[in-house]
């Protein structure tokens, strides 16, 4: 019996709610062994980011090779990558080790609205990393930023942006509707063959720190366990909805608190 293993390549969140920490909690909650490659250290908490310390590209490479040379990685989730040199290092690592599943969460804008990527890094993300992904998981503002366009405000516009993101070379796109309005939150899974609308009740909570990181890592975890993409996305969305619904059981921090990764165990 092979142990399903997922790897997260992302930034660290010192407050434990997002980034690498959220990804490892997600993998564990879903029964997958998690490994990590850290691309940046952040000084942050539930109220915002106060500092970012970049990890040199050569050391990102060393982490990637250490993990893949020993662990049978079934799926990779990629989160915050703020430097073009680190993007190049990750692309080279993916070429060297050819993991079966790569889920890219194009983290460009923090929950607080802070831009996390410089313009040259956005271009590298768009042209080098997106084509290597089996799935990218932008929210509405990130999808717009990748295409250098206004945020989509209708279902037709979302689907149109999804089709044009596919043209960048990824195999599927999940555009997340959490930034929208209304009583339901709808995500759109778009590939060459179809568009699937995935709807969940919108949860009234301010404790949503790390939601995007956790959803993309939940999808990677499900892929690592052998699920097909549509099933992996559905399972991940069900799990994240429950984690958000349980978030108010926690009292953590003074800003946007974390979701409850281990809601089914506590």
KAPE-V281889 format. One record per run of one state. SS is the DSSP state (@ for helix, = for strand, . for the rest). FROM is the first residue (numbers start at 0). TO is the last residue. If there is no record, write none. Layout:
BEGIN
ss=(SS/SS)
from=(FROM/FROM)
to=(TO/TO)
END
This chain:
BEGIN
ss=(./=/./@/./=/./=/./@/./=/./@/./=/./=/./=/./@/./=/./=/@/./@/./=/./=/./=/./=/./@/./@/./@/./=/.)
from=(0/4/13/18/29/32/45/47/54/56/68/74/78/83/97/100/104/108/109/114/115/118/132/134/136/138/139/147/154/166/171/176/183/191/194/201/208/209/210/224/228/245/246/249/257/258)
to=(3/12/17/28/31/44/46/53/55/67/73/77/82/96/99/103/107/108/113/114/117/131/133/135/137/138/146/153/165/170/175/182/190/193/200/207/208/209/223/227/244/245/248/256/257/265)
END
